[in-house]
Amino acid sequence: MRTHIRLLFFMAILAAACQQAPKADKAEVTDVQAVKQPDENGHHHRLDTAASHLFWIGTKPTGEHKGSFRFSSGELHMKDSVLTSGQFVIDIRSLSNIDLATQPDMKKKLETELLGPNFFDAAQFPAARFEITEVQEFNPATAGKDVLLKDANYTIKGNLTIKDVSKNISFPAKIVRKDGKVMATADFNIDRTQWGMTYRADKSVQDKLINSIVNIRFEIVTK
């Protein structure tokens, strides 16, 4: 009986330790590339910051936390209904936790920690930026079977700057144009340590570990 209880206890610990980031497309990360310039003959679509959101999910051995950021500005450039370039500015100070809404003290504590110097250091770096460097029409025949985003029609590459670190990331996206608006969605995972956020990313800290892989999902609407 005791052996059985120990086995169940061990399995419970193992299951908790295996908490992983949500299944999503993996963003490929490379060095910074030249930013794609808008086509003078194209159409410029300004971001509707009230209707656009960036969501995040972070995980740890004991569970996960979910939250969001707001965009402070941005625009997409289209030519002949095809995306050509664009850029967005993310308001880091708008970081908000979602899952602890009924626990205001814990919610405030988590938000303060994430905005502090161990993570985003919002006092020194109040904004993050994404600038498109390349746009490719998505080809399911060559993209492989690992792409999870349903109805993806573009592969987007762009320079993502967080704090004082810039990296080029590539991910599939779904972008549609309707009634004069452009709507874009993407869902991918990135490794926060590549932007210098290494706090509690070392697996040797065990129960204090915070997964280095973070899920990012954005929903963008233009005016």
N, C-alpha and C positions, 0 to 999 in steps of 0.2 A: 504493500500500500504506500509506504513512504517513498519507495523507488518510483512508483507511478506518479505521485505528487511532484517529486523532484523533476521528473521528465516533463510534466505539463508546465511547470514553472520555467524550465529551461526553454521549452518551445515558445512560451509566451514572450520571454526576453528576446529570443531570436527573431520572432515575428516583428516585434517593435523595432529592433535594430535594423530591420530590412526595409523600413519606411523609405520609399523612393519618390523622386519627383514624378508628377503625372506623365503618362505616356504622351509624347508629343514629338514633333520633328526636331532633330538636333541641328542647331545653327552651326554651320561651318565657320571657323574663325581663322582669319589670315591677317597680314599686315595691312595698314592703311593704304587706300587706293585713291586715285584722282576722282573728285566729285563730278558727277554728271551735270552738265549745265543745261538749263531750260532751252527748249527750241523756241526761237523767236516767233515762229508761225503757229505755235501750239496754244492750248487753252490752259489758263491758270485757275486752279480750284483751291480756294482758301479753306483751311480746316475749320470745322465747326467745333470749337473747343468745349462747348457745353454738351454736345452729343457724342464726343469721342472719349474713349477710355483706354487705359493701359492697366491690365490686371497682372498680378504676380502671385506665385505660390512658392513658399519656402518650406522645406521639410527637415525633420530632425528625428532621432530615434523614437521619441514619444508621440509623434504626430506631425501636424503641418499647420502653417498659418497662411491666410489669404489676405490680399489687400489690393490697393489700386494706386495709380498716379493719375494726375490730370495733365493734359497738354496745355502749354501756355501759348503756343503758336505753331503754325505749320502750313504747308501747301503741297499739292500734287500738280504736276504738269503733264498734260495729255496732248497727243497729236493724233488725229484720225482715230479717236477713241482708244488709243493705245498709250499706256503709261510710259513716260520717257524719263522723268526725274522727280525729285521732291526732297523735302526736308522737314523735320519736326523738332520742336523744343519741348522737353519734358520738365515740368515743374517738380523738382525733387522734394521741395517743402510741402507739396500736396499729398505726400505719402499718407495713406490711411489704411489701417487694419480693418478687416471685415468680420472675421470669425469671432472676435472677442467683444462684439457690440454689447453683449449683456454683462460684460465684466469690465467696466470703464477703467478701473485701476490697472488691470493687466493690459488692457488695450493701450493706455497711455504709456505704460512702462515699455512695451514692445516698440511702439512708434518712436519713443525717445531714443531707444537703443539703436534702431535702424537708421535714424537721422543723425546719430552721433559719429564720432571719428572712427569707430571700429567698422562702420559700414559706409554709408553715403557721405558723411561729413557735410551735411547740408549747409552749415554755417559758412563753410569755405567754398563749397561747390553747389550752389542752389539750383543748377540746371544741368540736364543731360541733353545730348543732341544726337540725332540720327540723320545722316545725309546720304542719299542714294548715289551709288557709284556706277551701278549697272542694272539694267532691267532685261530679263529674258522671258520670252513666252514659254510657259510651262509645257513640256512635252512628256506625257506619261510613258511613252515608249522608251525614252532614254533616262527617265528619272529613277527607274527602279521601283521595287515594290515596297520600299521602306517609308515612302511619303504617306503621312497619316492625315494631313489636312484634306478634308473632303472638297472636291471641286476646285482645287488649286489651279490657277491659270497663269501664274507668274512665278518666276524665281527672282527674288529681290536681293541685291547686294548693296551694302552701305556701311559707312563708317559710324560706329557707335562710340560716342565719347561719354564716359562716366568718370567723375572726378577729374583727374589729370591724365587719364589713359584713353587712347583711341585704338580701336580694333575694327577691322572690316568683318562683318558677319553676312552670311548668306542663308536664306530661308525661303520656303514656298509660301505663297500668299494667294488669297482669292480677292480679286478686285473687279468690281462691276460698276457700270455707269448707268444711272436711271434717273429720269426726270431732272436732268441737269446736275445731279449730285454724283459724287464718286464715293463708293463704300468699299473699304478694305478691311480684311481680317487676316490674322496669322496666329499661329499657336506653336511655340518652339521652346526648347530648353537651351540655356547657356550656362557656362561655368563662371561664377562670380569671381573666382580667384584670378582670372585672366584680366580683370580690371582692378587688381590690387586688393580686393576684399577677401583677405585670407583668414579673418577671425574665426576661430573654432572650426576651421576646415580640415585640420589634421585629425585623422581617425584615431590617433592615440589618446585624444581627450575623452573618448568613449561616450559616456552619458551626456556630456556637454557638447557633443558634436552637432554642428549645423551643416546639413548637406551643401556641398559647393554647387550643385546643380540646381538652378532656379528656373521655374516655368514662367514664361512670358506670353501673354495673349493680349492682342490689341484689337480694338474695334474703332475704326476711323470713318468719319463722315465729313464730307466737305459741304460748304454752303453753295 
